[in-house]
Amino acid sequence: MAPSSSPLPEGELEPEVARLYRDTIRPLYRYVSRRVGGDRSLAEDLVHETWMRALDAWPRSGMPDDPLAWLMRVARNVLVSHFRHVQPQLVDPATLDLEAAGSMPDDRDAAAVVNWGLARLRSKHAEVLEAFYFDGKGVREIAAERAVSERAIEGRLRRAREKLKKVLKKIWRPADAQQRTAAQETTHAHHTRT
């Protein structure tokens, strides 16, 4: 989403940017914070990066017609870029319920795992999952925004969940491996006592 207004004269840019910052910082921070499981430090870093990109682009290209939408799109790109470059810890699949509405993780480690997976999906799959889980939008609302039927969104959500599960399987810690480790520790402890 590129800025669409003409560049502002030098003297008008700074007060306008300060006003926009005050108007947009809370909703932008909430948007990012939900996606990083409430990790305050990471959310602040990503919001800062988003605003740095705005301060770089807006003097050259002008202010966008909808600055908050522009900032959120850039923040999404910053999030995706961040999670493409991190390797999350192995996770127990039982800790993630990808079927229940509104069940995206509040825990920062689980959020990192989910976002790591979302960063590896096509944007059409990631965006519908983000709208449903992170933004708390219902199927009807998502369908209306995209001008498609509710049934189409239900199908997209189902396929997107399947794709996300497939990606996350790469970092799932197998339950049977945990059980084998526990059994080996018990056996080892038994043998060292005898």
C-alpha positions as CSV (number, residue, x, y, z in Angstrom):
1,M,0.0,0.0,0.0
2,A,1.9,3.0,-1.2
3,P,1.4,6.6,0.0
4,S,-0.9,8.3,-2.3
5,S,-0.9,12.0,-1.3
6,S,1.6,14.4,-2.7
7,P,4.6,15.2,-0.5
8,L,3.9,17.8,2.2
9,P,6.0,20.9,2.3
10,E,8.9,20.7,4.8
11,G,7.3,22.8,7.5
12,E,4.0,20.9,7.5
13,L,5.4,17.4,7.6
14,E,6.7,17.3,11.2
15,P,3.4,18.5,13.0
16,E,1.4,16.2,10.8
17,V,3.6,13.2,11.5
18,A,3.5,14.0,15.3
19,R,-0.4,14.1,15.1
20,L,-0.5,10.8,13.2
21,Y,1.8,9.2,15.6
22,R,-0.4,10.2,18.6
23,D,-3.5,9.0,16.7
24,T,-2.1,5.6,15.5
25,I,0.4,4.4,18.1
26,R,-2.1,2.6,20.3
27,P,-4.0,0.7,17.7
28,L,-0.7,-0.1,15.9
29,Y,0.9,-1.4,19.1
30,R,-2.2,-3.5,19.9
31,Y,-2.1,-5.0,16.4
32,V,1.5,-6.0,16.7
33,S,1.3,-7.0,20.4
34,R,-1.5,-9.5,19.7
35,R,0.6,-11.1,17.0
36,V,3.7,-11.6,19.3
37,G,1.8,-13.0,22.3
38,G,2.2,-9.8,24.3
39,D,6.0,-9.8,24.1
40,R,6.4,-6.1,25.0
41,S,10.0,-5.7,23.9
42,L,9.5,-7.4,20.6
43,A,6.2,-5.5,19.9
44,E,8.0,-2.2,20.7
45,D,10.9,-3.1,18.3
46,L,8.6,-4.0,15.5
47,V,6.4,-0.9,15.9
48,H,9.6,1.2,16.0
49,E,10.7,-0.4,12.7
50,T,7.3,0.2,11.2
51,W,7.5,3.9,12.1
52,M,11.0,4.2,10.8
53,R,9.8,2.9,7.4
54,A,7.0,5.5,7.5
55,L,9.4,8.3,8.3
56,D,11.6,7.2,5.4
57,A,8.8,6.9,2.9
58,W,6.4,9.7,3.7
59,P,8.7,12.7,3.1
60,R,9.5,11.3,-0.4
61,S,6.1,10.0,-1.4
62,G,3.6,11.9,0.7
63,M,1.2,10.8,3.4
64,P,-1.1,7.8,2.6
65,D,-4.9,8.5,2.5
66,D,-5.3,6.0,5.4
67,P,-2.2,6.2,7.5
68,L,-3.2,3.5,10.0
69,A,-4.0,1.0,7.3
70,W,-0.6,1.8,5.7
71,L,1.1,1.4,9.0
72,M,-0.6,-1.9,9.7
73,R,0.3,-3.3,6.3
74,V,3.9,-2.3,6.8
75,A,3.8,-3.8,10.4
76,R,2.5,-7.1,8.9
77,N,5.4,-7.1,6.5
78,V,7.8,-6.3,9.3
79,L,6.3,-9.2,11.4
80,V,6.6,-11.6,8.5
81,S,10.2,-10.6,7.9
82,H,11.1,-11.0,11.6
83,F,9.5,-14.4,11.9
84,R,11.2,-15.6,8.7
85,H,14.6,-15.0,10.3
86,V,14.0,-16.7,13.7
87,Q,14.0,-20.4,14.5
88,P,11.4,-21.2,17.2
89,Q,11.9,-23.8,19.9
90,L,10.3,-27.2,19.3
91,V,6.7,-27.2,20.5
92,D,4.3,-29.8,21.8
93,P,1.4,-29.8,19.3
94,A,-1.0,-30.4,22.1
95,T,-0.4,-26.8,23.3
96,L,-1.8,-25.3,20.1
97,D,-5.4,-25.6,19.2
98,L,-5.7,-24.4,15.7
99,E,-9.4,-25.4,15.4
100,A,-11.1,-23.2,18.0
101,A,-12.0,-19.7,17.1
102,G,-10.0,-17.0,19.0
103,S,-7.5,-19.6,20.2
104,M,-4.3,-18.0,18.9
105,P,-1.7,-18.1,21.7
106,D,-1.3,-15.4,24.3
107,D,2.0,-17.0,25.3
108,R,5.0,-15.4,23.6
109,D,6.7,-18.7,22.8
110,A,3.6,-20.2,21.3
111,A,2.9,-17.0,19.4
112,A,6.4,-17.1,18.0
113,V,5.8,-20.7,16.8
114,V,2.5,-19.7,15.1
115,N,3.9,-16.6,13.5
116,W,7.0,-18.6,12.3
117,G,4.5,-20.9,10.5
118,L,2.4,-18.0,9.2
119,A,5.5,-16.3,7.8
120,R,6.0,-19.5,5.7
121,L,2.5,-19.5,4.2
122,R,1.2,-17.7,1.1
123,S,-0.2,-14.4,2.1
124,K,-3.8,-15.4,1.1
125,H,-3.6,-18.2,3.7
126,A,-1.9,-16.2,6.4
127,E,-4.2,-13.2,6.1
128,V,-7.4,-15.2,6.5
129,L,-6.0,-16.9,9.6
130,E,-4.8,-13.6,11.0
131,A,-8.2,-12.0,10.5
132,F,-10.0,-14.9,12.1
133,Y,-7.7,-15.5,15.1
134,F,-5.7,-12.4,15.8
135,D,-8.3,-9.8,14.8
136,G,-11.2,-11.8,16.2
137,K,-13.3,-11.3,13.0
138,G,-16.1,-13.8,12.2
139,V,-16.5,-15.7,9.0
140,R,-19.3,-13.3,8.0
141,E,-17.2,-10.2,8.5
142,I,-14.2,-11.7,6.6
143,A,-16.5,-12.7,3.8
144,A,-18.0,-9.2,3.5
145,E,-14.5,-7.6,3.5
146,R,-13.3,-9.8,0.7
147,A,-16.7,-9.8,-1.2
148,V,-17.0,-13.6,-1.2
149,S,-19.4,-16.0,0.3
150,E,-19.2,-17.2,3.9
151,R,-18.8,-20.8,2.6
152,A,-15.8,-19.7,0.6
153,I,-14.2,-18.2,3.7
154,E,-14.9,-21.4,5.7
155,G,-13.1,-23.4,2.9
156,R,-10.2,-20.9,2.9
157,L,-9.9,-21.2,6.7
158,R,-9.9,-25.0,6.6
159,R,-7.3,-25.1,3.9
160,A,-5.2,-22.4,5.6
161,R,-5.3,-24.4,8.9
162,E,-4.2,-27.5,7.1
163,K,-1.3,-25.6,5.5
164,L,-0.3,-24.1,8.8
165,K,-0.4,-27.5,10.5
166,K,1.8,-29.0,7.8
167,V,4.4,-26.2,8.2
168,L,4.3,-26.5,12.0
169,K,4.9,-30.2,11.9
170,K,8.5,-29.4,11.0
171,I,9.0,-28.1,14.5
172,W,6.6,-30.2,16.5
173,R,8.2,-32.2,19.3
174,P,6.8,-35.7,18.9
175,A,4.9,-36.9,21.9
176,D,6.3,-40.4,21.5
177,A,9.9,-39.0,21.6
178,Q,9.1,-37.3,24.9
179,Q,7.7,-40.6,26.3
180,R,10.8,-42.5,25.1
181,T,13.1,-40.0,26.8
182,A,11.1,-40.3,30.0
183,A,11.2,-44.1,29.8
184,Q,15.0,-44.1,29.0
185,E,15.6,-41.8,32.1
186,T,13.6,-44.2,34.3
187,T,15.4,-47.2,32.9
188,H,18.8,-45.5,33.3
189,A,17.9,-44.5,36.9
190,H,16.9,-48.1,37.7
191,H,20.1,-49.5,36.2
192,T,22.3,-47.1,38.1
193,R,20.7,-48.2,41.4
194,T,21.3,-51.9,40.9
